[in-house]
């Protein structure tokens, strides 16, 4: 719960017989009476809108943040903002007629699984979903259209790379747009692992909150992500890596990393896992030569905010009169004029009302 109350304590506070009543309310199986709503307002010291605004996640959604050195208060601010986008999508999609069936896929991995098991799971994922030789180019589409996982590209504060959110209805992956393309792709595949293993090894709320077990979960996620983005069969077509001079090795790493839309550093450690490079050789490579895949200047072009499927729901909701244009603009933190540009960026015809 957002107030730090367990279901048992909340049930006691509101006079329910047991926590199952609270659980039924949270999952939508039981309605709250007017009297109970008034009591909740009084006991939790929150305005009525806190409980009635459909564009809020209240006591719902488990988040896991991929971040470094970010204050807890900033994470909570980001979570509140992301929660409004997610709740809006959840509320408007079925009313607009675009509700998707979420496929509850799970990987049979645990904290005791070997790194080789995570790598094998990543390779199987590529094969099962037909991701081809460069999976990064179709990973977002696979998550959204084959797994029903909402992917949102957003403007997080620096230090936050991404997040995964689990709801009863569907899952969400949020990716920071300011990261380079290679890092965005790796973060996406990493968070996918957390979604697929949430039942057996729920991720920590943030990277700084995890213990020893949490570190292992993150390492399993990294191995899975590397296998998804860089299939072994495709990598081996580039020939032998171990007999190259340092200069030629760096050049090939940077070139191949661009081909796969990943970072040279991620490719280097993927090759170590495949025993194509030794750890000593990988560690000896100068970091400056691999930074930005060897490019002196990198593209600062960002993907369009949010996603096409998300914006399609908002367009239909506006056209069907389910929500006003200004409400949507306020929800996304943009002007009405910027909202029109955002639809166009996703190649969606803006609503007539704009």
Buried (B, 14 or more C-beta within 10 A) or exposed (E): BBEEBEBEBBBBBBEBEEBEBBEEBBEEEBEBEEEBBEBBBEBBEBEEEBBEEEBBBBBBBEBBBBBEEBEEEBBEEBBEBBBBBBBBBBBBBEBBEBBBEBEEBEBEBEEEBEBEBBBBBBBEBBEEBEBEEBBBEBBBBBBBEBBBBBBBBBEBBEBBBBBBBBBEBBBBBBBBBBBBBBBBBBBBBBBBBBBBBBEBBBBBBBBBEBEEEBEBBBEBBBBBBBBBBBBBEBBEEEEEBEEBEEEEBBBBBBEBBBBBBBBBBBBBBBBBBBEBBEEEBBEEBEEEBBBBBBEEEEEEEBBBBBBBBBBBBBBBBBBEEBBEBEBBBBBBEBEEEEBBEBBEBBEBEBBEEB
